[in-house]
């Protein structure tokens, strides 16, 4: 135990072993000792040496330590020592490095020992899985060092460890359980672990989010005091940023879970905002970044719009505007708040309208936009703040034609208020101030007020500026060109040229106003043709772009500056190739691509503030078109114009045909609707007819019953009391029959009128028929036939009703006379008998017809059965015939193959005979061969005949 005494502080009894020797002995002890206490002491000693002898312990003891984690799971103390030792090996904390010379420290930094030992540990994925399993151990001395070790592994080899955890069953879920640990140390280190785990891995981010991470993190932030909390709140916010940034799925889950509403209390600030701690500033800065992640311009437009709507509805935007207008807020928080408000209102009409209504708490109250613009054009304000205000103004005007109109209106003479400062006055003041950055910001802001808005471009031409006393006012357009020609700074020139390009693009009236000044075109051609330095190259490119816009959007209203004359001027004074080369200076500038990456102005210094994001889009759109317009000849332009006119004519013809087709389609649809209506009416009429037929049948039955009653009464003429009783019942029944017959007559008349209306409607449809509605006409014809059939049925029914009515009248008269003159009762009885005989004859005839129909149906059924059996027999015979034909074909094929084989065999026999003759051998006579051949031929013929049969 001498080496243990040396390690643990005992008195040495001999020469001291080196560190490597001691570590080797400890490793042997760990590997060979059977007692748990001995292994525990050895591991404890390795832990104490792991900081000073990191390389030796890492190289010699790592495998033994991993084996301890696998085998000694029951002893939490030795597990804790092993995990601490592994953490000391892979951790790269500089403060824990031993005191060594500078060369050795530099060598260690180059070798990156932590990464090397992490690679060695991660080479076996089972080691990481084992570590995840150990995190389930609740003991503090195991769980805490396990969390620290896994965090260090993720720091050194993030992607590799993430892959192992991702495929490990319940790996992420085990790590999420750390947030529910009641011990704050483990929970806080669990936050750091999850930060490393979720870096740049969307799959793990989604799993963590669906493990209820948002709810837990927001609860921790609330418990720790929100923005007033400590470092734990910062860790939670960093983890939330990892989960939400560039992850549309998690963003949607965050929004759908109503977590945006829970962010509102974070931004509640009091009236006294003095003395903010550094931690509070950091926390609030991260909270604002979290809001910006949800409404970032790089997100999908639909997701951004829904988040913007939710932020307005829950009052988050109102809370941010309160911070924006509050006093005592630190400058960096104010700057980030302006940027956040900018992206919350960008492209959202409702949010933009609300922002326009926000007033600053001043006396008198001023709009927040005016207060912000005052900061933008003030050269004493911080540069980042001025950039944030410019971005806010751009976002306010983005896709906001109403806001653009309000800004331009403050520059028009009819709306200027001399007693108040307006946004237009501030922009004009910044445009012509001595500060070049104010010139650039004001020019870009005014350009955004004109972006994609032809109406405001034309309205801005009305703006007049008073330059000095006693001189007439000049237009804003002319004043901008005057400043350009006076030789300003590069930043000012670039800003004014961007404003002019945006102003006159896609606006022929503005182009005409620009060309109307005789000095503008010579100035532009002079700037383009000169050989200027590197700083002025961008100005030359922008001048070429402005002149190209004057050519492309020229309506040839000015005789001296038509498209053709301007191109001739370029060719004479500049040269077309030189012009195109100068135009390319814009896109080749190093700051151009940087400005085109995202809408927010991001410049390290004011001197780099040259390009605007929206202007880069305009350049991409116009550069190719201007190049083509300048290089084209007049003949090509004429041909293109002719082609355009021809295409327009073709388009007009196609449009006419489309309208004609639409009209025909509408007519066809109307006819189809009418046909459908007629069909429904026809069905109603048929149902009515069926009801009437049934009613008539009922009346016939009643009539037959009445006749039977009368016959019985006549047979019992001796009983006068019964005859009188019968005659007393007859009038009631006859009155009912009379009423029913009158009702039938009325229904008959109504049906006839309806049929007349349908006939007239069918006639009108025939007159209005279109050639393209042939199908509709056929349907109308079918309906007409059905209506005619209904007419014939009605006529037959009317005849029957009339006949019944006449017979009823005769019966009534007969009954009346019978009651009045008893002597005529015999005559009435004879008529009744005659009617009964006729009825019985008709009944017998009907019965005979029914029997004939029944016989015909039975014969038809038998014939159908015979036909079906014959059809099936024919099908079977046809199948057998096909089968036999197929067999014959196969036999013929086999016969042909046999013939071919026989021919080959004969050829071989002949060749063999010839060889035998050549060798001098005797062969059979030809006659024998012929007889054999004849015999073979006879056999072949017999086989063929059999095959044919």
Beta strands, then each sheet from edge to edge (+ up, - down):
strand 1: 359-360
strand 2: 366-367
strand 3: 464-465
strand 4: 474-475
sheet 1: 1+ 2-
sheet 2: 3+ 4-
end
